[in-house]
């Protein structure tokens, strides 16, 4: 049974669990998603559904986008999910998906784009320890160190060095749904998820090893 939805990260807070311990949670606003397109193996060579999320102003929507959306709405975001079912039913164009597909205790994986950190050195980007602070080292404590050798006379591909950090797609796995607020379209997920406040997230059910074994 596939469960998925697009949402917007609102930020982090904390709640108290049944045992009285504080649980850090990320609050995600997931307004009802609309199925805009359904792909199948016969025509598209794979199965997926395209979901529409959020709203654009009418003046910012092109005619081609309106035609593609089948006049279902002026969606700000379109994302594909590699599944054609939600729950036990096949999805068709125009169907709505809301937070009610999830329940407290569900395991999910969340995909988003990490915060952009700009150009960073190797210590911050890769967690290098740096040079010793004493014994004659001066102004090189955060340097990378050796990046090569005598052969093959060039820097090897993939060498960890300074460079652009963040702004990459990242999937966090094994997060638990703490609570579901259907009235306000909110999900509370245990732990942190990638992205800035207001960024778009893809939330999908994560099957456990026992569930995969039972299917086989």
C-alpha positions, -999 to +999 in steps of 0.1 A: +000+000+000+017+032-012+014+064+007+029+096-005+023+134-006+040+167-013+044+192+015+060+224+026+085+225+055+073+250+082+100+244+108+109+225+139+094+223+174+091+197+201+063+176+216+061+153+246+058+116+240+036+092+259+066+084+281+071+120+290+103+125+270+107+155+247+106+145+210+120+170+183+097+171+153+095+188+120+061+203+110+052+199+074+021+216+058+007+192+032-023+207+015-044+182-006-024+172-037-041+168-071-032+141-095-023+159-128-010+130-149-008+092-147+019+075-166+018+038-176+041+012-191+023+009-224+027+046-233+055+059-211+075+027-203+071+032-166+044+038-140+042+070-121+018+098-111+024+135-113+011+155-084+003+192-083+009+212-052+006+249-042-009+277-062+004+303-087-011+336-096-031+335-128-008+360-146+022+337-140+008+306-156+014+300-193-011+285-216+009+253-220+010+248-182-028+253-181-033+227-208-010+203-191-028+207-158-062+199-175-076+231-159-074+215-125-055+244-110-026+268-113+000+246-095+032+261-082+050+227-081+047+195-101+065+163-090+064+127-101+060+097-078+069+062-090+036+047-081+001+046-095-017+037-063-026+055-031-038+031-006-057+002-023-071+021-053-056+032-086-052+069-090-068+088-119-065+124-131-082+148-107-079+126-076-070+143-043-044+131-018-044+145+018-026+139+050-052+113+061-032+086+041-007+087+070-012+076+106+009+081+137+037+055+139+041+052+101+077+051+088+085+075+060+114+088+039+115+125+031+133+139+000+142+176-002+170+200-013+195+208+014+203+244+024+229+260+002+261+269+021+280+285-007+318+280-012+332+263+019+366+250+029+374+213+035+371+215+073+334+226+072+325+208+040+341+174+048+348+176+085+386+176+082+405+180+115+430+204+101+467+208+110+481+208+146+478+241+163+514+241+176+549+230+165+555+257+140+522+256+121+511+291+113+480+301+093+476+266+078+454+250+105+424+248+082+443+238+050+435+206+031+471+192+031+485+169+004+462+164-026+485+143-048+516+122-053+545+118-078+524+096-100+502+102-121+512+139-119+476+152-116+450+154-089+428+123-088+391+127-095+369+128-065+395+142-041+378+159-012+386+196-014+370+230-009+340+238-031+303+244-033+284+230-003+248+221+000+219+227-025+218+189-032+189+165-032+189+144+000+166+117+013+162+111+050+150+076+058+135+060+089+115+090+101+084+084+121+051+102+118+043+116+153+010+132+147-015+140+119-037+171+119-062+167+092-081+199+099-049+221+094-032+197+068-002+192+091+022+163+096+047+161+125+077+140+117+103+129+143+137+145+136+151+169+110+144+169+073+165+186+045+157+221+032+149+257+042+117+267+057+091+269+029+109+243+008+090+215-010+093+180+004+083+146-010+070+123+018+067+086+010+060+056+031+090+035+038+085-003+040+104-023+066+124-055+059+096-076+073+070-060+051+091-066+020+096-102+030+058-107+035+052-094+000+076-118-015 
